[in-house]
Amino acid sequence: MSTVTEIFGTMVFNDSVMRARLPKEVFRQVQRSMKDGKRLDSSAATVVANAMKDWAIEKGATHFTHWFQPMTGITAEKHDSFLSPVEDGRVIMEFSGKELIQGEPDASSFPSGGLRATFEARGYTAWDPTSYAFIKDNTLCIPTAFCSYGGQALDKKTPLLRSMEAINRQGMRILKLFGNENVTSIRTTVGPEQEYFLIDRNMYEKRKDLIYTGRTLFGAKPPKGQELDDHYFGTLKQRVQAFMKELDEELWKLGVMAKTEHNEVAPGQHELAPVFTTTNIAADHNQLTMELMQKIAKKYDMVCLLHEKPFAGVNGSGKHNNWSISTNTGVNLLEPGDTPAENAQFLLFLCAVIQAVDDYQDMLRLCVASAGNDHRLGANEAPPAIVSMFIGSELESILSAIERDEPYGGTEKELIKVGVHVLPKFPRDTTDRNRTSPFAFTGNKFEFRMLGSSQSISGPNVVLNTVVAESLRQYADILEQAEDFELALHDLIRRVIREHKRIIFNGNGYDDSWVKEAESRGLLNLKSTPDCVPYYLAEKNIALFVRHKVYSETEIRARYEIKLDNYCKVLHIEASTMLDMVWKDILPAASAYSKSLVDTALSKKALNENIDRSFEEENAAKLSTLTATAVIKARALEDALLEIKNFSDSLEQAKFYRDTVFSAMNELRIVIDEMETHTAASYWPYPSYGELLFSVK
């Protein structure tokens, strides 16, 4: 049996493989390309392509694909074989440097938000050498960026790479001011924790709503849910454990450092957490993780649900984005140091994040907005929709002392002069972790907890990288011109704390009083996707992304349209699925059961007038009333969908879906869920919540 160390990375064209297979000079060129963004010349690309092809064929690969991340939120791939015809009807296996560096998939059917017309089909994929190629399903997958004929980003990776360069550029300006001459680059790192549900495949296939929408649109509350907290960290069921074992092994082969796995709070819910890595690689790895979860689950007759809220009444699923900044020399810039200079540097980068989250709370909320995540945010299972930061009481007290120029400490209190004094020693975790905080400092990283379980982590990290780069840019502009660096640094940090402390909140984010307090602080409470999306077009946000060359204004406006279009389509599919289920299955089932009740009551009466018939008569009457109400609610939902054609503006259409269509869906659900409780299980057309949540034995 192979050990973890033997299988780890065996399906990845990584540094060790390249070092063994490439000439030294070509290997050095590839390393420069990976670290500094230098473009490979055509001759070197040809050598790399040939080595990559030979390695892949030895591993059983027959095809290659440019693996990219369009704005659908999932990955895309078009497979081409290595076959190339030669004379006498024979073939050879071939792969050129040109094929490695650039591809040309049909781009017409991917979301573009108006960046291109449907008839303009050309799109280009460009090799991302900073992310290793890998083999999946006997196919060599080459991570790539995806752009239009005119050069606009049609994907999620291109802006992510741009944002990484933006924070590197501005961060290096700051590090040079602190004398870090040995540092040549900084990078952000991410470790995304992934939550998901596993249910029995047979149960799944009997639910139209799960098949079409990924979540249950109807379902009465079962007798038992998560009330006893007996699933969290509980013993893994054998079927789940076998799934997790194979998932780990397949991820390890692909170089994904899957580390932690356990049962989550809700029945059937689980979590996987990897070791952190560079942000763009973490984004690639998380996409692979989600894909493999769904693929491997089927082998064990299960289905992996990645929707943010597949079941009402129990916790939904999120994705915790553990984000940090490090130098190429291995220094974590969000960790206090041992000298005054190191502590001052830590405080400045900490302040950069605090200011960024405060200044761009709208973009941080927007980057996690979706129809699915709207169900989850603000519930007592996930962070509230109000963006705030948790930094712990000890660190907050230190910042407060610096701001006010007040003494801080135990028995020997003293003023803390930034850049002169060492910060008071405090343990990494001085306070209990605040699970209600959307953005929590956890020692040497920030945990951004608002992400939905199904979404790509690229978008949120584009925003995080860019907004922090903007804070650093402002600081560098000030400090580079300062006559007295230490005095300017001290004053800058004091000002940032004073002006942005409103975003720091260490209390209970679930408490109703926080909503009022947040409002008094001037913090935004954007409860739904249509509330968030207009902030894409805020002047300050457009200026931010254009200034740092992460998005052009055209690319931002495209994403505005795509976000609204996706929201509307998701709700339309859900509403249409509800109506299909009600008209074709639920109402006929309830009607059949009502007839059975009436027939039974009549039979009892015929046998003996005095036999108790209250159950049949009362239940038949109740179902009759509920059926009539359901018909009214279903027709109201149909009418709401017909009204959509009256709206041409995408934002107004999204608001109508939220206010009218979604409201009609909820009203219909209430009636149907009550109807389920009055219908015999043998008549109800779909597996119940109890059957779904406890289906995996």
C-alpha positions as CSV (number, residue, x, y, z in Angstrom):
1,M,0.0,0.0,0.0
2,S,1.4,3.4,-1.0
3,T,2.1,6.0,1.7
4,V,0.9,9.6,1.5
5,T,4.5,10.8,0.8
6,E,4.7,8.3,-2.1
7,I,1.5,9.4,-3.8
8,F,1.5,13.1,-3.0
9,G,1.9,15.2,-6.2
10,T,2.3,12.1,-8.4
11,M,-0.2,13.6,-10.9
12,V,1.4,17.1,-10.9
13,F,4.0,18.4,-13.3
14,N,5.8,20.2,-10.3
15,D,9.2,21.5,-9.7
16,S,10.8,18.1,-8.9
17,V,9.4,16.7,-12.2
18,M,10.6,19.7,-14.2
19,R,14.0,19.6,-12.6
20,A,14.4,16.0,-13.6
21,R,13.0,16.4,-17.2
22,L,14.1,19.9,-18.4
23,P,17.5,21.2,-19.3
24,K,18.9,23.4,-16.5
25,E,18.5,26.7,-18.5
26,V,14.9,25.9,-19.5
27,F,14.1,25.0,-15.9
28,R,15.5,28.3,-14.7
29,Q,13.4,30.1,-17.3
30,V,10.3,28.4,-16.1
31,Q,11.2,29.3,-12.5
32,R,11.6,32.9,-13.4
33,S,8.3,32.8,-15.2
34,M,6.6,31.4,-12.2
35,K,8.2,33.8,-9.7
36,D,8.5,37.0,-11.7
37,G,5.9,36.6,-14.4
38,K,8.5,36.5,-17.2
39,R,7.2,35.2,-20.5
40,L,8.8,32.0,-21.8
41,D,10.3,32.3,-25.2
42,S,9.0,30.0,-27.9
43,S,12.0,27.6,-28.0
44,A,11.8,27.1,-24.2
45,A,8.0,26.6,-24.4
46,T,8.5,23.9,-27.0
47,V,11.0,22.0,-24.7
48,V,8.5,22.3,-21.8
49,A,5.6,21.1,-23.9
50,N,7.5,18.1,-25.1
51,A,8.6,17.1,-21.6
52,M,5.1,17.7,-20.3
53,K,3.6,15.5,-23.0
54,D,6.1,12.6,-22.4
55,W,5.4,12.7,-18.7
56,A,1.7,12.8,-19.2
57,I,1.7,9.9,-21.6
58,E,3.8,7.8,-19.2
59,K,1.0,8.5,-16.6
60,G,-1.6,7.2,-19.0
61,A,-2.9,10.5,-20.5
62,T,-4.1,10.6,-24.1
63,H,-5.5,14.1,-24.2
64,F,-4.7,17.6,-23.0
65,T,-6.9,20.6,-22.1
66,H,-6.6,24.2,-21.2
67,W,-8.4,24.1,-17.8
68,F,-9.9,27.5,-17.1
69,Q,-12.5,29.2,-14.8
70,P,-15.1,31.1,-16.7
71,M,-17.6,33.4,-14.9
72,T,-20.0,30.5,-14.4
73,G,-18.2,29.8,-11.2
74,I,-17.1,26.3,-12.2
75,T,-14.3,25.1,-14.4
76,A,-14.3,24.5,-18.1
77,E,-12.2,22.3,-20.4
78,K,-12.1,21.3,-24.1
79,H,-10.1,18.1,-24.7
80,D,-7.7,17.5,-27.6
81,S,-5.8,14.3,-28.1
82,F,-2.0,14.2,-28.5
83,L,-2.6,12.3,-31.8
84,S,-1.2,13.8,-35.0
85,P,-1.4,12.1,-38.4
86,V,1.7,11.2,-40.4
87,E,2.3,9.4,-43.7
88,D,1.1,5.9,-44.4
89,G,-2.0,6.4,-42.1
90,R,0.0,6.3,-38.9
91,V,-0.2,8.7,-36.0
92,I,2.3,10.1,-33.5
93,M,1.8,11.7,-30.1
94,E,2.6,15.4,-30.4
95,F,2.2,18.6,-28.3
96,S,3.7,21.9,-29.3
97,G,4.9,24.9,-27.4
98,K,2.2,27.0,-29.1
99,E,-0.5,24.5,-27.9
100,L,0.9,24.8,-24.4
101,I,0.9,28.6,-24.2
102,Q,-2.4,29.4,-26.0
103,G,-5.7,27.8,-26.9
104,E,-8.8,29.0,-28.6
105,P,-12.0,27.6,-27.2
106,D,-15.4,28.8,-28.3
107,A,-16.3,31.7,-26.0
108,S,-19.8,32.5,-27.3
109,S,-21.8,30.6,-24.7
110,F,-20.0,31.7,-21.6
111,P,-21.2,34.6,-19.5
112,S,-19.7,37.8,-20.7
113,G,-22.0,40.6,-19.4
114,G,-22.0,42.3,-22.7
115,L,-18.2,42.1,-23.3
116,R,-18.9,40.3,-26.6
117,A,-21.8,39.5,-28.8
118,T,-23.0,35.9,-29.1
119,F,-21.8,35.7,-32.7
120,E,-18.3,36.7,-31.7
121,A,-17.1,33.3,-30.7
122,R,-13.4,33.7,-30.3
123,G,-11.8,33.5,-26.9
124,Y,-8.3,32.7,-25.8
125,T,-6.8,30.7,-23.0
126,A,-3.3,31.6,-21.9
127,W,-1.1,29.3,-19.8
128,D,-0.7,30.3,-16.2
129,P,2.8,29.0,-15.4
130,T,2.4,29.9,-11.7
131,S,0.0,27.0,-11.3
132,Y,1.3,23.5,-12.0
133,A,-0.2,21.3,-14.8
134,F,-1.8,18.1,-13.6
135,I,-3.4,14.9,-14.9
136,K,-7.1,14.2,-14.3
137,D,-9.1,11.5,-15.9
138,N,-6.3,10.6,-18.3
139,T,-6.1,14.2,-19.4
140,L,-3.2,16.7,-19.0
141,C,-4.9,19.8,-17.5
142,I,-3.0,23.1,-18.1
143,P,-4.3,25.9,-15.8
144,T,-5.0,28.9,-17.9
145,A,-6.4,32.4,-18.0
146,F,-9.3,33.1,-20.4
147,C,-9.9,36.4,-22.2
148,S,-11.7,37.8,-25.2
149,Y,-10.4,38.7,-28.6
150,G,-10.1,42.3,-27.3
151,G,-8.1,41.2,-24.2
152,Q,-10.9,41.6,-21.6
153,A,-11.0,39.0,-18.8
154,L,-13.7,36.5,-19.3
155,D,-12.7,34.4,-16.3
156,K,-12.1,34.6,-12.6
157,K,-8.4,33.8,-12.7
158,T,-7.1,36.7,-14.8
159,P,-8.3,39.4,-12.3
160,L,-7.0,37.2,-9.4
161,L,-3.5,37.2,-10.9
162,R,-3.8,41.0,-11.5
163,S,-4.8,41.5,-7.9
164,M,-1.9,39.5,-6.6
165,E,0.4,41.6,-8.6
166,A,-1.3,44.8,-7.2
167,I,-0.8,43.8,-3.6
168,N,2.8,42.7,-4.4
169,R,3.6,46.0,-6.0
170,Q,2.2,48.2,-3.1
171,G,3.4,45.8,-0.4
172,M,7.0,45.9,-1.7
173,R,6.9,49.7,-1.4
174,I,6.2,49.4,2.3
175,L,8.7,46.7,2.9
176,K,11.5,48.8,1.3
177,L,10.7,51.6,3.7
178,F,11.4,49.2,6.6
179,G,14.7,48.2,5.1
180,N,13.7,44.7,3.8
181,E,16.3,44.6,1.0
182,N,16.4,40.9,0.9
183,V,12.7,40.6,0.1
184,T,11.9,40.4,-3.7
185,S,8.2,39.7,-3.6
186,I,5.2,39.2,-1.3
187,R,2.2,36.9,-1.9
188,T,-1.1,36.3,-0.3
189,T,-1.9,32.8,0.8
190,V,-5.3,31.1,1.4
191,G,-6.6,28.0,3.1
192,P,-10.2,27.6,2.2
193,E,-12.3,25.4,4.5
194,Q,-15.0,23.6,2.5
195,E,-18.4,22.6,3.9
196,Y,-20.8,20.2,2.1
197,F,-23.6,17.7,2.6
198,L,-23.7,14.0,1.6
199,I,-27.1,12.3,1.0
200,D,-28.1,9.0,-0.4
201,R,-28.1,9.0,-4.2
202,N,-31.4,7.1,-4.5
203,M,-33.1,9.8,-2.3
204,Y,-31.6,12.6,-4.4
205,E,-32.8,11.1,-7.6
206,K,-36.4,11.3,-6.3
207,R,-36.2,15.0,-5.6
208,K,-36.7,17.3,-8.7
209,D,-35.8,20.3,-6.6
210,L,-32.4,18.9,-5.7
211,I,-31.7,17.8,-9.3
212,Y,-32.7,21.1,-10.9
213,T,-31.7,23.7,-8.2
214,G,-29.3,22.0,-5.7
215,R,-31.6,22.7,-2.8
216,T,-34.9,21.5,-1.4
217,L,-37.7,23.9,-2.3
218,F,-40.2,22.0,0.0
219,G,-39.8,19.9,3.1
220,A,-41.6,19.8,6.4
221,K,-39.4,19.9,9.5
222,P,-38.4,16.4,10.7
223,P,-38.8,15.3,14.3
224,K,-35.1,15.5,14.8
225,G,-32.6,17.9,13.2
226,Q,-29.5,19.3,14.8
227,E,-31.0,20.1,18.1
228,L,-28.9,17.6,20.1
229,D,-25.6,18.7,18.5
230,D,-24.8,15.1,18.2
231,H,-23.5,15.2,14.7
232,Y,-20.7,17.8,15.2
233,F,-17.3,16.1,15.3
234,G,-19.2,12.8,15.7
235,T,-17.9,9.4,14.7
236,L,-17.8,9.1,10.9
237,K,-20.1,6.6,9.3
238,Q,-18.3,3.9,7.4
239,R,-19.6,5.0,4.0
240,V,-18.6,8.6,4.7
241,Q,-15.2,7.5,6.0
242,A,-14.6,5.5,2.8
243,F,-15.6,8.5,0.7
244,M,-13.3,10.8,2.7
245,K,-10.4,8.3,2.4
246,E,-10.6,8.2,-1.4
247,L,-11.1,11.9,-1.6
248,D,-8.0,12.5,0.4
249,E,-6.0,10.2,-1.8
250,E,-7.1,11.7,-5.1
251,L,-6.5,15.2,-3.8
252,W,-3.0,14.3,-2.5
253,K,-2.2,12.9,-6.0
254,L,-3.1,16.3,-7.4
255,G,-0.9,18.1,-4.8
256,V,-3.9,19.4,-2.8
257,M,-2.9,19.4,0.9
258,A,-6.1,18.1,2.3
259,K,-5.5,18.2,6.1
260,T,-8.7,18.1,8.2
261,E,-12.0,16.4,7.8
262,H,-15.0,16.0,10.2
263,N,-18.7,16.0,10.7
264,E,-20.3,19.5,10.8
265,V,-23.3,20.7,12.8
266,A,-26.2,19.6,10.6
267,P,-27.0,15.9,10.0
268,G,-25.3,14.8,6.8
269,Q,-23.0,17.8,6.8
270,H,-19.2,17.6,6.7
271,E,-16.1,19.8,6.2
272,L,-12.7,19.5,4.6
273,A,-9.8,21.9,5.3
274,P,-6.5,22.1,3.4
275,V,-3.2,23.6,4.4
276,F,-2.8,27.1,3.1
277,T,-1.0,27.8,-0.2
278,T,-0.5,30.7,-2.7
279,T,-3.9,32.3,-3.5
280,N,-4.2,31.4,-7.2
281,I,-3.1,27.8,-6.5
282,A,-5.5,27.6,-3.6
283,A,-8.3,28.8,-6.0
284,D,-7.4,26.0,-8.5
285,H,-7.2,23.4,-5.7
286,N,-10.6,24.4,-4.3
287,Q,-12.2,24.0,-7.7
288,L,-10.6,20.6,-8.0
289,T,-11.8,19.7,-4.5
290,M,-15.4,20.6,-5.2
291,E,-15.3,18.6,-8.5
292,L,-13.8,15.5,-6.9
293,M,-16.2,15.7,-4.0
294,Q,-19.1,15.4,-6.4
295,K,-17.5,12.8,-8.6
296,I,-16.3,10.5,-5.8
297,A,-19.5,10.7,-3.8
298,K,-21.3,8.9,-6.7
299,K,-19.0,6.0,-6.4
300,Y,-20.4,5.4,-2.9
301,D,-24.0,5.9,-4.0
302,M,-24.1,9.3,-2.5
303,V,-24.5,12.9,-3.8
304,C,-22.4,15.8,-2.6
305,L,-24.5,19.0,-2.2
306,L,-22.6,22.2,-2.3
307,H,-25.5,24.6,-2.2
308,E,-25.4,27.2,0.6
309,K,-28.8,26.2,2.0
310,P,-29.9,22.7,0.7
311,F,-32.2,22.2,3.7
312,A,-34.4,24.7,5.7
313,G,-34.2,24.5,9.4
314,V,-30.6,23.2,9.7
315,N,-27.3,24.9,9.1
316,G,-26.3,25.8,5.6
317,S,-22.8,25.5,4.2
318,G,-20.1,28.1,3.8
319,K,-16.4,28.4,2.9
320,H,-14.0,30.0,5.4
321,N,-11.3,31.9,3.5
322,N,-8.2,32.0,5.7
323,W,-6.1,34.8,4.2
324,S,-2.7,36.1,5.0
325,I,0.3,37.9,3.5
326,S,3.9,36.6,3.4
327,T,7.2,37.5,1.9
328,N,9.2,35.3,-0.4
329,T,11.6,34.9,2.6
330,G,9.0,33.2,4.7
331,V,7.9,36.1,6.9
332,N,4.2,36.3,7.7
333,L,3.4,40.0,7.7
334,L,0.3,39.6,9.9
335,E,2.3,38.2,12.8
336,P,3.9,40.4,15.5
337,G,7.7,40.3,15.6
338,D,10.4,40.6,18.3
339,T,11.8,44.0,17.5
340,P,10.2,47.5,17.4
341,A,10.7,47.6,13.6
342,E,9.0,44.2,13.1
343,N,6.1,45.2,15.4
344,A,5.7,48.5,13.6
345,Q,5.6,46.7,10.3
346,F,3.0,44.3,11.7
347,L,0.8,47.1,12.9
348,L,1.0,48.9,9.6
349,F,-0.1,45.8,7.7
350,L,-2.8,45.1,10.3
351,C,-4.1,48.7,9.9
352,A,-4.0,48.3,6.1
353,V,-6.5,45.4,6.4
354,I,-8.6,47.3,9.0
355,Q,-8.9,50.4,6.7
356,A,-9.5,48.2,3.6
357,V,-12.4,46.3,5.2
358,D,-13.9,49.6,6.5
359,D,-13.5,51.6,3.2
360,Y,-14.7,48.7,1.0
361,Q,-17.2,46.9,3.2
362,D,-19.6,47.2,0.3
363,M,-17.3,45.3,-2.1
364,L,-16.5,42.6,0.5
365,R,-20.3,42.0,1.0
366,L,-20.9,42.1,-2.7
367,C,-18.2,39.6,-3.6
368,V,-20.0,36.9,-1.6
369,A,-23.5,37.8,-2.7
370,S,-25.6,35.1,-4.6
371,A,-29.1,33.8,-4.5
372,G,-27.8,30.8,-2.6
373,N,-25.8,32.7,0.0
374,D,-28.7,35.1,0.6
375,H,-30.4,32.2,2.5
376,R,-27.5,31.7,4.8
377,L,-26.0,35.1,5.7
378,G,-27.6,36.6,8.7
379,A,-29.0,33.3,10.0
380,N,-27.8,31.9,13.3
381,E,-25.3,29.6,11.6
382,A,-23.3,32.0,9.5
383,P,-21.9,35.6,9.8
384,P,-24.4,38.4,9.6
385,A,-24.8,40.4,6.4
386,I,-23.1,43.3,8.1
387,V,-19.4,43.4,7.5
388,S,-17.3,43.8,10.6
389,M,-13.9,42.7,12.0
390,F,-12.9,40.7,15.1
391,I,-9.4,41.3,16.4
392,G,-9.7,40.1,20.0
393,S,-9.9,42.2,23.2
394,E,-6.1,42.3,23.9
395,L,-5.2,43.6,20.4
396,E,-8.0,46.1,20.4
397,S,-6.8,47.4,23.8
398,I,-3.3,47.8,22.4
399,L,-4.6,49.7,19.3
400,S,-6.8,51.9,21.6
401,A,-3.7,52.7,23.8
402,I,-1.7,53.7,20.7
403,E,-4.6,55.8,19.3
404,R,-5.0,57.8,22.6
405,D,-1.3,57.9,23.5
406,E,-2.2,56.3,26.8
407,P,-0.1,53.9,28.8
408,Y,-0.7,50.2,28.3
409,G,0.4,47.1,30.2
410,G,0.2,45.3,33.5
411,T,1.9,46.6,36.6
412,E,4.5,48.6,34.6
413,K,2.4,50.5,32.2
414,E,4.1,52.6,29.6
415,L,3.3,54.5,26.4
416,I,3.7,52.5,23.2
417,K,5.7,54.4,20.6
418,V,5.3,52.7,17.2
419,G,8.7,51.9,15.8
420,V,10.4,52.5,19.2
421,H,8.8,50.0,21.6
422,V,8.1,46.4,21.3
423,L,4.5,45.4,21.6
424,P,3.4,43.8,24.9
425,K,3.7,40.1,24.6
426,F,0.3,38.5,24.1
427,P,-0.6,34.9,23.2
428,R,-1.8,34.2,19.7
429,D,-5.3,33.4,20.9
430,T,-5.9,35.6,23.9
431,T,-9.7,35.4,23.5
432,D,-12.2,32.9,22.5
433,R,-12.7,32.8,18.7
434,N,-15.7,34.7,17.6
435,R,-17.7,32.5,15.3
436,T,-20.2,35.2,14.5
437,S,-17.7,37.5,13.0
438,P,-17.6,37.8,9.2
439,F,-13.9,38.8,9.2
440,A,-11.9,37.5,12.2
441,F,-8.2,37.9,13.0
442,T,-7.0,34.5,14.2
443,G,-3.4,35.1,15.2
444,N,-1.5,35.5,11.9
445,K,-4.3,35.4,9.4
446,F,-7.8,36.7,8.8
447,E,-10.7,34.3,8.4
448,F,-13.2,35.7,5.9
449,R,-16.3,33.6,6.8
450,M,-19.0,35.0,4.5
451,L,-18.2,33.0,1.4
452,G,-20.8,30.5,0.1
453,S,-19.9,26.9,-0.1
454,S,-20.4,26.6,-3.9
455,Q,-18.6,29.8,-5.0
456,S,-15.2,30.1,-6.4
457,I,-12.8,31.7,-3.9
458,S,-11.2,33.8,-6.7
459,G,-13.7,36.7,-6.6
460,P,-13.5,37.3,-2.8
461,N,-9.7,37.2,-3.0
462,V,-9.6,39.6,-5.9
463,V,-11.4,42.0,-3.7
464,L,-9.3,41.3,-0.6
465,N,-6.0,41.7,-2.4
466,T,-7.1,44.9,-4.2
467,V,-8.6,46.7,-1.2
468,V,-5.5,46.0,1.0
469,A,-3.3,47.1,-1.9
470,E,-5.1,50.4,-1.9
471,S,-4.5,51.0,1.8
472,L,-0.8,50.1,1.3
473,R,-0.6,52.5,-1.7
474,Q,-1.9,55.4,0.4
475,Y,0.5,54.6,3.2
476,A,3.5,54.3,0.9
477,D,2.6,57.7,-0.7
478,I,2.7,59.3,2.8
479,L,5.7,57.5,4.2
480,E,7.9,57.8,1.1
481,Q,7.7,61.6,1.5
482,A,8.1,61.8,5.3
483,E,11.1,63.7,6.7
484,D,10.8,61.8,10.0
485,F,9.8,58.2,9.1
486,E,9.1,57.0,12.7
487,L,7.1,60.1,13.6
488,A,5.1,59.9,10.4
489,L,4.5,56.1,10.9
490,H,3.3,56.6,14.5
491,D,0.9,59.4,13.4
492,L,-0.3,57.4,10.4
493,I,-1.2,54.3,12.5
494,R,-2.9,56.5,15.2
495,R,-5.0,58.2,12.5
496,V,-6.0,54.9,10.8
497,I,-7.1,53.4,14.1
498,R,-9.1,56.6,15.0
499,E,-10.8,56.8,11.6
500,H,-11.6,53.1,11.0
501,K,-12.2,51.6,14.5
502,R,-15.9,51.6,13.8
503,I,-15.4,48.4,11.7
504,I,-14.0,46.5,14.7
505,F,-16.6,44.6,16.7
506,N,-15.7,41.8,19.1
507,G,-19.3,41.1,20.3
508,N,-22.1,38.8,19.3
509,G,-22.9,39.4,15.6
510,Y,-26.2,37.4,16.0
511,D,-27.6,39.8,18.7
512,D,-30.4,42.1,17.5
513,S,-28.7,45.0,19.3
514,W,-25.8,44.7,16.9
515,V,-28.0,45.7,13.9
516,K,-28.9,49.0,15.6
517,E,-25.3,49.6,16.8
518,A,-23.9,48.9,13.3
519,E,-26.4,51.4,11.9
520,S,-25.3,54.0,14.4
521,R,-21.7,53.3,13.3
522,G,-22.5,53.9,9.7
523,L,-21.9,50.3,8.6
524,L,-23.9,48.8,5.7
525,N,-26.5,46.1,6.2
526,L,-26.9,44.7,2.6
527,K,-29.3,41.8,3.1
528,S,-29.7,40.5,-0.4
529,T,-27.9,40.3,-3.7
530,P,-30.0,43.1,-5.4
531,D,-29.0,45.3,-2.5
532,C,-25.3,44.6,-3.1
533,V,-24.9,44.7,-6.8
534,P,-25.3,48.4,-7.4
535,Y,-22.1,49.0,-5.5
536,Y,-20.2,47.5,-8.4
537,L,-20.8,50.8,-10.2
538,A,-20.0,53.1,-7.2
539,E,-17.4,55.7,-8.4
540,K,-14.9,54.9,-5.7
541,N,-15.1,51.1,-6.5
542,I,-14.6,51.6,-10.2
543,A,-11.7,53.9,-9.5
544,L,-10.1,51.4,-7.1
545,F,-10.0,48.5,-9.6
546,V,-9.0,50.7,-12.6
547,R,-6.2,52.3,-10.5
548,H,-4.7,48.9,-9.7
549,K,-5.3,47.5,-13.1
550,V,-7.4,44.6,-11.8
551,Y,-10.5,45.4,-13.8
552,S,-11.2,47.9,-16.5
553,E,-14.5,49.8,-16.1
554,T,-15.9,47.7,-18.9
555,E,-15.0,44.5,-17.1
556,I,-16.6,45.8,-13.9
557,R,-19.9,46.7,-15.7
558,A,-19.9,43.2,-17.3
559,R,-19.7,41.6,-13.8
560,Y,-22.5,43.8,-12.6
561,E,-24.7,42.4,-15.4
562,I,-23.6,38.8,-14.9
563,K,-24.3,38.9,-11.2
564,L,-27.8,40.2,-11.7
565,D,-28.5,37.8,-14.6
566,N,-27.4,34.8,-12.6
567,Y,-29.6,35.9,-9.6
568,C,-32.6,36.3,-11.8
569,K,-32.1,33.0,-13.6
570,V,-31.6,31.0,-10.4
571,L,-34.8,32.3,-8.9
572,H,-36.7,31.7,-12.1
573,I,-35.5,28.1,-12.3
574,E,-36.5,27.6,-8.6
575,A,-39.9,29.1,-9.1
576,S,-40.5,27.0,-12.2
577,T,-39.4,23.9,-10.4
578,M,-41.8,24.6,-7.5
579,L,-44.7,24.9,-9.9
580,D,-43.7,21.7,-11.7
581,M,-43.6,19.8,-8.5
582,V,-46.9,21.2,-7.2
583,W,-49.0,20.7,-10.3
584,K,-47.6,17.4,-11.5
585,D,-46.9,15.6,-8.2
586,I,-47.9,17.2,-4.9
587,L,-51.5,18.2,-5.6
588,P,-52.3,15.0,-7.3
589,A,-50.9,13.1,-4.4
590,A,-52.8,15.1,-1.8
591,S,-56.0,14.7,-3.9
592,A,-55.5,11.0,-4.0
593,Y,-54.9,10.7,-0.3
594,S,-58.0,12.9,0.3
595,K,-60.1,10.6,-1.8
596,S,-58.7,7.6,0.2
597,L,-59.7,9.3,3.4
598,V,-63.2,10.1,2.2
599,D,-63.6,6.5,0.9
600,T,-62.5,5.1,4.2
601,A,-64.9,7.3,6.1
602,L,-67.8,6.3,3.9
603,S,-66.9,2.6,4.3
604,K,-66.8,3.0,8.1
605,K,-70.2,4.8,8.0
606,A,-71.7,2.0,5.8
607,L,-70.4,-0.6,8.3
608,N,-71.6,1.2,11.4
609,E,-72.9,4.7,11.8
610,N,-71.3,4.9,15.3
611,I,-67.7,4.1,14.2
612,D,-65.4,7.0,14.8
613,R,-64.5,8.7,11.6
614,S,-63.0,11.9,13.0
615,F,-59.5,11.3,11.7
616,E,-60.5,10.7,8.1
617,E,-63.1,13.5,8.0
618,E,-61.0,16.1,9.8
619,N,-57.9,15.3,7.8
620,A,-59.8,15.2,4.5
621,A,-61.3,18.6,5.3
622,K,-57.8,20.0,6.3
623,L,-56.2,18.7,3.1
624,S,-59.1,20.1,1.1
625,T,-58.5,23.6,2.6
626,L,-54.8,23.3,2.1
627,T,-55.2,22.2,-1.5
628,A,-57.4,25.1,-2.3
629,T,-54.9,27.5,-0.7
630,A,-52.0,25.9,-2.5
631,V,-53.8,26.3,-5.9
632,I,-54.2,30.0,-5.1
633,K,-50.6,30.4,-4.1
634,A,-49.3,28.5,-7.1
635,R,-51.4,30.7,-9.5
636,A,-50.0,33.8,-7.7
637,L,-46.5,32.5,-8.4
638,E,-47.3,31.9,-12.0
639,D,-48.7,35.4,-12.3
640,A,-45.5,36.8,-10.8
641,L,-43.4,35.0,-13.3
642,L,-45.5,36.4,-16.1
643,E,-44.9,39.9,-14.9
644,I,-41.1,39.6,-15.4
645,K,-41.5,40.6,-19.0
646,N,-42.6,44.0,-17.9
647,F,-39.1,44.8,-16.7
648,S,-36.2,45.6,-19.1
649,D,-33.7,46.9,-16.5
650,S,-31.7,44.1,-15.0
651,L,-31.6,45.6,-11.5
652,E,-35.3,46.3,-11.4
653,Q,-35.9,42.7,-12.6
654,A,-33.7,41.4,-9.8
655,K,-35.6,43.4,-7.2
656,F,-38.9,42.1,-8.5
657,Y,-37.6,38.5,-8.2
658,R,-36.6,39.2,-4.6
659,D,-39.7,41.1,-3.5
660,T,-42.4,39.5,-5.4
661,V,-41.4,36.1,-6.9
662,F,-39.4,35.0,-3.9
663,S,-42.2,36.1,-1.5
664,A,-44.7,34.1,-3.6
665,M,-42.4,31.1,-3.4
666,N,-42.2,31.3,0.4
667,E,-46.0,31.6,0.7
668,L,-46.4,28.5,-1.5
669,R,-43.8,26.6,0.5
670,I,-45.5,27.2,3.8
671,V,-48.8,25.7,2.5
672,I,-47.1,22.7,0.9
673,D,-44.9,21.9,4.0
674,E,-48.0,21.9,6.1
675,M,-49.8,19.7,3.6
676,E,-46.9,17.2,3.9
677,T,-47.6,16.8,7.6
678,H,-51.2,15.8,6.9
679,T,-50.5,13.4,4.0
680,A,-49.6,9.7,4.5
681,A,-45.9,9.0,3.7
682,S,-47.0,6.3,1.2
683,Y,-48.8,9.0,-0.8
684,W,-46.3,11.8,-0.6
685,P,-44.3,11.9,-3.9
686,Y,-40.9,12.9,-2.5
687,P,-38.5,11.6,0.2
688,S,-39.0,13.6,3.5
689,Y,-36.4,15.7,5.2
690,G,-35.9,13.0,7.8
691,E,-35.2,10.5,5.0
692,L,-32.8,12.9,3.2
693,L,-30.8,14.1,6.2
694,F,-30.4,10.6,7.8
695,S,-30.2,8.7,4.5
696,V,-26.5,7.8,4.7
697,K,-26.2,4.8,6.9
